[in-house]
Amino acid sequence: MQKRRSARTVRSATKIDSLPAKRSVSLTIAGQRLSIRTDKEEDYIHQLAEYVDEMVEELRRGTRSASTPQLYLLAALNMADELFQAQDRTEDLKEEIQRRTERLIRMLEGSSSEET
């Protein structure tokens, strides 16, 4: 797990050159009301909340003995797993693009040296 943390890129949460105004967005997740301040689009925040709500409800249906806080923790673990898998796929794709780019450059260099 330590290797993953050092390999991940951490991005800044805000951009100095354009700071959008924060506004309050009210959400309901798993029956709990929540109000957050954000600079993100309201529709996007509602999509996130819906995703979390669906995951918690799916876990609730499949895990009869878990308490609500445990369901939230399980949902967080599932989302972290999804994030790590997506990061791994992204890294694999970057490496594949790099390999193919290098191969194309070698082919182009080879063909240009044959012409001279």
C-alpha positions in Angstrom: 0.0 0.0 0.0 2.9 2.4 0.7 4.1 2.1 -2.9 0.8 3.2 -4.2 0.7 6.3 -2.1 4.1 7.4 -3.3 3.2 6.8 -7.0 -0.1 8.7 -6.9 -0.2 12.3 -8.1 -1.8 14.7 -5.7 -3.7 17.6 -7.3 -4.4 20.9 -5.7 -8.1 21.3 -4.7 -8.2 25.0 -5.8 -6.8 27.0 -8.6 -5.3 30.4 -7.7 -6.1 32.0 -11.1 -9.8 31.3 -11.0 -11.6 30.7 -7.7 -15.3 30.2 -8.3 -17.7 31.4 -5.6 -18.8 28.7 -3.2 -22.4 28.1 -2.6 -24.5 25.8 -0.4 -25.9 22.6 -1.7 -28.3 20.4 0.2 -28.2 16.6 -0.2 -29.8 13.5 1.2 -27.7 10.4 1.3 -29.1 7.2 2.9 -31.8 9.3 4.5 -29.4 11.7 6.1 -29.6 15.4 5.2 -26.4 17.1 4.5 -25.5 20.7 3.5 -22.1 21.4 1.9 -20.4 24.5 0.6 -18.8 23.9 -2.8 -17.6 25.6 -6.0 -18.7 22.6 -8.1 -21.8 22.5 -10.2 -24.9 21.6 -8.2 -25.9 18.8 -10.7 -22.5 17.2 -10.3 -22.7 17.2 -6.5 -26.2 15.6 -6.7 -24.8 13.0 -9.0 -22.1 12.2 -6.5 -24.7 12.0 -3.7 -26.9 9.7 -5.8 -23.9 7.4 -6.4 -23.1 7.2 -2.7 -26.7 6.7 -1.8 -27.1 3.8 -4.4 -23.9 2.2 -3.1 -25.0 2.4 0.6 -28.5 1.0 -0.3 -26.9 -1.8 -2.3 -24.7 -2.7 0.7 -27.7 -2.5 3.0 -29.6 -5.0 0.9 -26.6 -7.4 0.8 -25.4 -7.0 4.4 -28.2 -7.5 7.0 -26.2 -7.2 10.2 -24.2 -4.0 9.4 -25.0 -0.8 11.2 -25.4 2.4 9.2 -21.9 3.7 10.1 -20.5 0.3 9.0 -22.4 0.7 5.7 -20.8 4.1 5.1 -17.4 2.6 5.9 -18.0 -0.2 3.5 -19.1 2.2 0.8 -16.0 4.3 1.4 -13.8 1.2 1.0 -15.6 0.2 -2.2 -15.2 3.7 -3.6 -11.5 3.7 -2.7 -11.1 0.3 -4.4 -12.8 1.7 -7.5 -10.5 4.8 -7.4 -7.3 2.7 -7.1 -8.4 0.4 -9.9 -9.1 3.4 -12.1 -5.7 4.9 -11.3 -4.0 1.5 -12.1 -5.9 1.4 -15.5 -4.9 5.0 -16.2 -1.2 4.3 -15.3 -1.3 1.2 -17.5 -2.7 3.2 -20.4 -0.1 5.9 -20.0 2.6 3.3 -20.1 1.1 1.7 -23.2 0.9 5.1 -24.9 4.5 5.8 -24.0 5.6 2.4 -25.4 3.7 2.9 -28.6 4.9 6.4 -29.0 8.5 5.3 -28.6 8.0 2.5 -31.1 6.5 4.9 -33.6 9.4 7.4 -33.2 11.9 4.6 -33.8 10.0 3.5 -36.9 9.9 7.1 -38.2 13.6 7.6 -37.4 14.4 4.3 -39.2 12.4 5.3 -42.3 14.0 8.7 -42.5 17.5 7.3 -42.2 16.7 4.9 -45.0 15.7 7.8 -47.3 19.0 9.7 -46.8 
